[in-house]
Amino acid sequence: MKKTLFISSMLLTLGLFNACEDDNNTPVAAPGAYEQEALQDANLKIDLRDAATPLVLTEEQLEEKINMIGITEKPEYAADTKVSYKLYVSRNNDLSGKQELKSELKNDLLEVNLSDLNELVKNMFGKKPQANELYARLIATVVDGTTVVAISSDIAGPIVVTPVASVIESGYYLIGDINKWNPDELLAFKHSGADVYDDPIFTFVGEFPDNCYFKFVPQSSVDRYKGGEEFWSTPVFGTAKNGDTSLEGVIAVAEAQAVRFETGGFKKVILNMEEYTYTLEELEMGPNLYVPGNHQGWAPQSAPMMYSAKMDMKYKGWLFLDGEFKFTSHPDWDHKNYGNAGGGKLTDDSNAGNLKAETPGFYYLFVDLGEMSYEMLEQTWGIVGSATAGGWDANTDMVYDRATNQWSITTDLAEGEFKFRANNNWDYNFGGTPEALVEGGDNIKVEAGNYTIVLTLSYGSENKCSIKKN
């Protein structure tokens, strides 16, 4: 027969954290507290009830409750003693990193809302719908007058829980008029590369024709098609209403119809696969991107330009930078401009901070507006080749003129060939014809003599040189 638990009337303040971590399940006095009388039969024991079998939660179950834990043994308390309970769970069987799970005690059963359990599991383990193991401990707080004692139970578990979450696949693709509905030429959505349950956003940027219908293809359908299944027998996502031109919508899985752009041009399609929604954006896109900044008085109408050779939202340019700058889609501030989002990323938030060149100099810039990213590299240029003093092994350096934004050199050349090369390596080099230099182009042939060579690097067709024999 259980004995009554007697608690000393002397003040005892017991830290809950210490009580939770006590391996002997007995109260641990806080420093400076009075000693207590001996506790008899103070053990608190629990077991698993509805949580004894794995819980695979569904959306419908989140309104339900379960009797998760049962109390199998507890002390009998003296009259007028107040006792309250809190249930703690952890992903570790030593209860490190524990969190409280809201519960209600009814007839020695701890009842919990499955919605609370679902959120706690996602908070601990992430949103992926996979089986996770939890361990539980019950803390009893016993109050007798001014005396407080905390008793911790043994540990119960593992409790196996699979949370409710949308199925998010590793990749998604676009099919439609933009690729002639050809399943062998699917267009891939971009993703950050993070766990898809941490980042469920997929984006596609491209040039769409007028009156363009399209749908979304999950990775699993692509895999089944590659495995020999007929493509249109596999799931393809879309919207509920065929030809829907709404800029936002819910992704339909069953009996999916096509989304539609009424007008052509560069567009962005954003999928949120946690919410199963899509967003469509019109993009202000042209062949040029402008670079106003401290280097030219923050005047976009006279700013140096970058160029997208393939109109694929990827821009290149060479220019002098001196401190802070931004990119603009037009030679004004009335349209989109792009600033610093940190980590080599851009944002079109009008309140974004400026980008910055740490040292004044001549820079190569690359911008990918599809990825909203940029790269910048300070460069010095020279000539290299069989006609130069350094041969093909070392650059003969050119001199930069800030006023003309050109590189030049006057030097003796032997009969032979040369190219222009940056930073004394082959990462960036130009060749071809003087009137139209191209990256990685052919060697330029010269006769022996003394030459003045001027290199102009800016953007697109403006990359050229002059070679004058003195």
KAJO-V148267 format. One record per residue. PHI is phi in degrees with one decimal (999 if undefined). NEAR is the number of other ideal C-beta (glycine too) atoms within 12 Angstrom. Layout:
# KAJO-V148267
((PHI | NEAR) (PHI | NEAR))
This chain:
# KAJO-V148267
((999 | 6) (-69.5 | 14) (-93.4 | 15) (-72.7 | 17) (-83.9 | 31) (-100.8 | 23) (-117.6 | 36) (-59.4 | 24) (-79.3 | 14) (-70.5 | 18) (-64.6 | 21) (-137.2 | 29) (-104.6 | 24) (-113.7 | 33) (-68.8 | 23) (-64.4 | 26) (-61.0 | 17) (-63.3 | 22) (-62.2 | 35) (-65.0 | 35) (-95.4 | 24) (-74.5 | 28) (-71.3 | 15) (-90.8 | 16) (57.5 | 30) (-119.6 | 26) (-60.2 | 37) (-120.7 | 26) (-72.3 | 25) (-70.3 | 21) (-55.2 | 10) (86.3 | 11) (-78.4 | 21) (-71.0 | 19) (-72.9 | 15) (-111.1 | 29) (-73.5 | 19) (-61.8 | 14) (-96.9 | 33) (-112.9 | 19) (50.7 | 21) (-89.3 | 33) (-65.3 | 25) (-127.0 | 40) (-122.7 | 24) (-133.4 | 40) (-143.1 | 26) (-85.9 | 31) (-112.1 | 26) (-64.9 | 24) (-91.4 | 36) (-71.6 | 20) (-108.7 | 16) (-56.1 | 18) (-105.3 | 31) (-107.4 | 20) (-78.1 | 33) (-123.2 | 17) (-58.6 | 16) (-67.2 | 10) (-73.9 | 21) (-66.1 | 23) (-88.0 | 15) (-97.2 | 22) (-124.0 | 21) (-133.6 | 33) (-85.5 | 27) (-76.7 | 40) (-127.9 | 43) (-118.9 | 29) (-90.4 | 32) (-99.6 | 19) (-155.0 | 21) (-154.2 | 26) (-70.0 | 29) (-94.0 | 20) (-103.1 | 28) (-64.8 | 24) (-59.4 | 12) (68.3 | 12) (-78.5 | 23) (-101.1 | 19) (-128.6 | 28) (-129.8 | 21) (-126.7 | 33) (-131.6 | 30) (-103.9 | 43) (-118.2 | 38) (-131.7 | 45) (-149.3 | 31) (-83.7 | 27) (-119.0 | 22) (-77.7 | 20) (-97.9 | 16) (65.2 | 32) (-68.7 | 18) (66.8 | 19) (-70.2 | 30) (-134.5 | 28) (-76.6 | 23) (-109.9 | 38) (-56.4 | 23) (-149.3 | 33) (-132.7 | 21) (-86.3 | 24) (-137.4 | 18) (53.5 | 11) (65.0 | 22) (-119.1 | 26) (-92.7 | 42) (-95.1 | 27) (-129.2 | 38) (-80.0 | 24) (-64.6 | 32) (-64.9 | 24) (-66.2 | 30) (-63.4 | 40) (-60.6 | 32) (-66.5 | 23) (-64.5 | 33) (-63.5 | 38) (-64.9 | 28) (-65.8 | 20) (-80.0 | 27) (-113.3 | 30) (100.2 | 22) (-89.5 | 28) (-64.6 | 25) (-79.1 | 25) (-127.3 | 22) (-70.7 | 19) (-126.5 | 33) (-102.7 | 24) (-119.6 | 40) (-127.8 | 34) (-123.4 | 45) (-144.6 | 42) (-104.4 | 45) (-113.7 | 40) (-101.4 | 41) (-104.9 | 28) (-108.5 | 35) (-120.2 | 23) (-129.1 | 27) (70.0 | 18) (-99.5 | 16) (-99.9 | 31) (-124.1 | 31) (-129.1 | 45) (-111.1 | 40) (-119.7 | 42) (-106.1 | 39) (-80.8 | 37) (-70.8 | 28) (-99.1 | 34) (-112.4 | 32) (152.5 | 30) (-78.9 | 23) (-102.4 | 39) (-99.2 | 24) (-131.7 | 41) (-107.6 | 27) (-75.3 | 34) (-77.5 | 28) (-159.9 | 32) (-67.0 | 24) (-76.2 | 24) (-116.6 | 31) (-88.6 | 29) (-73.8 | 23) (-157.6 | 26) (-139.8 | 39) (-135.3 | 39) (-111.2 | 44) (-134.8 | 38) (168.5 | 34) (-60.5 | 25) (-65.0 | 33) (-128.7 | 25) (59.9 | 16) (56.5 | 22) (-93.8 | 17) (-68.2 | 26) (-88.3 | 15) (-130.5 | 17) (-64.6 | 32) (-105.6 | 35) (-80.4 | 26) (-75.6 | 37) (-85.8 | 28) (-144.8 | 26) (-67.9 | 18) (93.4 | 13) (-73.6 | 14) (-55.2 | 18) (-65.0 | 30) (-85.4 | 23) (-89.0 | 18) (-132.7 | 20) (-88.7 | 31) (-94.9 | 28) (-122.4 | 39) (-131.1 | 33) (-131.0 | 39) (-124.6 | 33) (-167.4 | 34) (-96.2 | 28) (-103.0 | 32) (-76.5 | 21) (-61.7 | 15) (51.5 | 17) (-94.3 | 32) (-93.8 | 28) (-159.4 | 40) (-136.4 | 42) (-116.5 | 42) (-119.2 | 42) (-77.1 | 36) (-57.9 | 27) (-62.1 | 23) (-69.5 | 30) (-62.3 | 30) (-62.6 | 20) (-68.2 | 21) (-64.1 | 25) (-66.3 | 16) (-82.9 | 13) (114.2 | 10) (-75.0 | 16) (-67.1 | 12) (-57.9 | 25) (-78.2 | 16) (-89.6 | 13) (-94.5 | 27) (-61.4 | 28) (-130.6 | 36) (-92.0 | 39) (-169.7 | 34) (-132.2 | 33) (-74.5 | 21) (-111.7 | 17) (-65.1 | 17) (76.2 | 22) (-62.3 | 26) (-105.1 | 22) (-62.0 | 18) (-78.4 | 20) (-139.3 | 19) (-169.0 | 30) (-94.6 | 22) (-73.2 | 37) (-93.3 | 24) (-101.8 | 25) (-86.6 | 13) (51.8 | 15) (-70.6 | 31) (-107.0 | 25) (-89.9 | 31) (-80.1 | 42) (-142.6 | 31) (-98.5 | 33) (-70.6 | 20) (-113.2 | 16) (-83.1 | 19) (128.3 | 24) (-80.5 | 32) (-134.2 | 36) (-120.1 | 34) (-113.9 | 45) (-117.6 | 31) (-107.1 | 41) (-107.9 | 25) (-84.0 | 32) (-80.3 | 25) (-92.5 | 19) (55.2 | 28) (-131.4 | 26) (-129.4 | 38) (-133.2 | 23) (-113.9 | 33) (-130.8 | 25) (-81.6 | 22) (-111.1 | 31) (-82.6 | 25) (-132.1 | 29) (-141.9 | 24) (-71.2 | 25) (-116.8 | 30) (-126.1 | 42) (-104.6 | 38) (-126.3 | 44) (-79.4 | 34) (174.2 | 33) (-61.5 | 21) (-69.9 | 30) (-144.5 | 26) (83.7 | 14) (56.6 | 23) (-115.6 | 20) (-62.3 | 29) (-67.2 | 17) (-122.5 | 17) (-77.2 | 34) (-63.6 | 36) (-114.5 | 33) (-112.9 | 41) (-135.9 | 31) (-106.1 | 28) (-64.4 | 19) (-104.9 | 15) (50.6 | 22) (-113.5 | 22) (71.3 | 38) (-111.1 | 27) (-120.1 | 40) (-128.7 | 37) (-165.6 | 39) (-126.0 | 42) (-162.6 | 40) (-84.9 | 34) (-125.1 | 35) (-145.4 | 23) (95.4 | 21) (-85.3 | 22) (-161.7 | 40) (-141.7 | 38) (-112.5 | 44) (-128.9 | 38) (-77.1 | 35) (-134.6 | 23) (-78.9 | 23) (-161.9 | 18) (-100.6 | 19) (-83.6 | 13) (-106.6 | 21) (-65.5 | 31) (-130.9 | 35) (-122.9 | 40) (-124.3 | 27) (-84.5 | 26) (-105.6 | 20) (85.4 | 16) (64.0 | 13) (76.8 | 17) (-107.6 | 22) (-111.2 | 36) (-140.0 | 25) (-97.2 | 24) (-63.6 | 17) (-64.6 | 15) (-95.1 | 11) (-65.5 | 21) (-72.7 | 18) (-77.9 | 25) (-81.4 | 35) (-150.1 | 22) (-93.4 | 27) (-66.0 | 13) (-128.0 | 13) (-62.8 | 20) (172.0 | 24) (-92.9 | 37) (-124.0 | 40) (-93.6 | 34) (-121.1 | 40) (-131.2 | 28) (-127.2 | 37) (-119.2 | 27) (-73.7 | 37) (-68.6 | 31) (-93.3 | 28) (52.8 | 32) (-135.0 | 27) (-148.1 | 36) (-132.3 | 24) (-144.1 | 31) (-144.5 | 22) (-71.2 | 24) (-133.0 | 34) (-120.3 | 28) (-119.7 | 40) (-153.4 | 33) (-109.3 | 46) (-146.4 | 36) (149.5 | 32) (-65.8 | 22) (-84.3 | 30) (-98.5 | 34) (-63.0 | 22) (-90.6 | 21) (61.2 | 18) (-88.4 | 22) (-96.8 | 15) (-144.0 | 16) (-66.4 | 31) (-99.7 | 32) (-68.3 | 26) (-100.9 | 34) (-112.7 | 22) (-92.2 | 29) (-113.5 | 17) (-62.1 | 17) (-65.2 | 8) (-102.3 | 17) (59.4 | 26) (-130.2 | 29) (-107.8 | 37) (-144.7 | 27) (-157.2 | 34) (-115.9 | 19) (-158.0 | 30) (-82.2 | 22) (-121.0 | 33) (-85.4 | 22) (-62.8 | 16) (161.1 | 23) (-133.9 | 23) (-153.2 | 40) (-140.1 | 36) (-98.2 | 47) (-141.3 | 36) (-96.3 | 31) (54.1 | 22) (59.7 | 23) (-143.7 | 17) (-96.4 | 18) (-63.3 | 15) (-133.7 | 34) (-147.7 | 34) (-126.2 | 38) (-153.4 | 29) (107.8 | 22) (-109.4 | 19) (-56.8 | 26) (-78.1 | 16) (-150.6 | 19) (-73.6 | 36) (-131.7 | 25) (-64.3 | 25) (71.2 | 16) (-68.8 | 24) (-65.1 | 19) (-63.5 | 25) (-102.4 | 36) (-91.0 | 21) (-141.5 | 28) (-87.6 | 17) (-68.1 | 16) (157.4 | 19) (-97.6 | 18) (-130.7 | 30) (-109.5 | 23) (-118.5 | 39) (-120.7 | 27) (-108.7 | 41) (-114.7 | 32) (-117.4 | 40) (-143.6 | 31) (-164.3 | 31) (47.1 | 27) (-70.3 | 19) (-83.5 | 24) (-83.2 | 34) (-157.0 | 29) (-150.8 | 36) (-121.1 | 21) (-126.1 | 30) (-114.8 | 18) (-83.9 | 16) (-85.1 | 13))
